[in-house]
Amino acid sequence: MTSFVAVKTLAGFNYVRADQVMAVATAEQTKCNIYLVGGVTVPCAEPAKEIVARIDAAAVATEPEIA
């Protein structure tokens, strides 16, 4: 199942698919940019470290178990 991660933006919230994130770059101490597959950039009003932790957790939660 696809896992979405809520990220705080300057105007509210956006929801990004964890499996579509290519990179997270720090813009300022409390701001960052998320780069998605296809060239979309999502500016965020949260520290990159917090967003990366949530994306990692969502990615691990959606990985299929190998029997």
N, C-alpha and C positions, 0 to 999 in steps of 0.2 A: 504494500500500500504506500502511496506517496505521502511523504511527511512534509508539512508546511511549518515554517518557523515565523513567528510574529516578530517584526523589527520596528522599533520606534523611529519615525521620521520627524522632520520639522513640522509637518502638517497633520500628523496622526500616526497611523500604523499601516504597514504593508505586510503582506504575507508572501514569503518566497519559498519555493520548493528547495529542500535541502540538497537534492540530487542535481540541481541545476547551477549551484554556486561554483564558480571557477576560482574566485579569490576574494579576500577581504583586505582592504588597505586602510591604514590609519590616515585620516585627514588632519585631525587635531586630537587633543587628549580625550575629548568626550564625543568625537564624531568619527565616522568612517564611511567608506564606500564599499558596497557589495557589487561584484562583477559577476554577471550571470552568463550562461551559455547564450549565444546569439547576439552578444554585444550590449545587453541592457545593463545600465548602472543604476543602483539604488542608493541614494545618499541617506545616511542614518544619523540619528542623534543619540547614539550609544557608543561606548568604547568598543573597539574591535575585539578585544579579548572576550567580552561577554557574548558577543554574537558568534564568534568562532566556537565557543563552548556549547552553545545551544545547537548550532549546525552539526557539530560532531556528535552530540547526543542523539539528534534526530536521525543522522545517517546510520549510527550503530543500531538504533531501534528498528530500522527498516531492512537491515541486512538479513537475507535468508540464512537459516541454519543449515549447515552441511552435515548430512547424516553419515 
